[in-house]
Amino acid sequence: MNITESIKFNKLKEENEKLKKELEELKQQQLYKEDFYKNPYSTGSIDWILVDSSKYDKLSNKEDK
């Protein structure tokens, strides 16, 4: 591998690591059907309530980044 290929490889490797970290953050923010339950006191439209909001409280806001 020559020096140019090595530099390109290192840059791609670095970018790959950044993307992996970003993907992990996005996975943590993903909500699933199991995270909600139907509000039994709902009148009219279906209201869903987050079961455990504590795991989402620690997520950063868009503005914080």
BELQUIUR-V937459 format. One record per residue. N is the residue number from 1. RES is the residue in one small letter. PHI is phi as a letter, one per 30 degrees, with the letter a starting at -180 (none if undefined). NEAR is the number of other C-alpha atoms within 12 Angstrom. D_FIRST is the distance of its C-alpha to the first C-alpha in Angstrom with 1 decimal. Layout:
# BELQUIUR-V937459
N,RES,PHI,NEAR,D_FIRST
N,RES,PHI,NEAR,D_FIRST
This chain:
# BELQUIUR-V937459
1,m,none,9,0.0
2,n,d,8,3.8
3,i,d,9,6.7
4,t,d,10,8.1
5,e,d,11,6.0
6,s,d,12,6.3
7,i,d,13,9.9
8,k,d,14,10.6
9,f,d,15,9.7
10,n,d,15,11.9
11,k,d,14,14.5
12,l,d,14,14.8
13,k,d,14,15.1
14,e,d,14,17.7
15,e,d,14,19.6
16,n,d,14,19.6
17,e,d,14,21.3
18,k,d,14,23.8
19,l,d,14,24.7
20,k,d,14,25.3
21,k,d,14,27.7
22,e,d,15,29.4
23,l,d,14,29.9
24,e,d,13,31.5
25,e,d,18,33.8
26,l,d,16,34.8
27,k,d,14,35.5
28,q,d,17,37.8
29,q,d,20,39.7
30,q,d,15,40.3
31,l,c,16,43.9
32,y,c,13,45.2
33,k,e,12,48.5
34,e,d,13,49.4
35,d,d,18,49.2
36,f,b,16,52.4
37,y,b,17,55.9
38,k,d,17,58.7
39,n,d,15,61.2
40,p,d,12,64.5
41,y,c,12,66.6
42,s,d,12,65.0
43,t,c,10,67.5
44,g,j,8,66.5
45,s,d,10,62.8
46,i,d,13,60.4
47,d,c,14,59.2
48,w,c,17,56.3
49,i,c,17,55.8
50,l,d,19,52.7
51,v,d,17,53.3
52,d,b,14,51.4
53,s,d,14,50.4
54,s,d,10,49.4
55,k,d,15,45.8
56,y,c,19,45.4
57,d,d,12,47.1
58,k,d,11,44.0
59,l,d,18,41.8
60,s,d,14,41.1
61,n,d,11,42.5
62,k,e,8,40.6
63,e,d,6,42.3
64,d,d,6,41.0
65,k,d,8,37.3
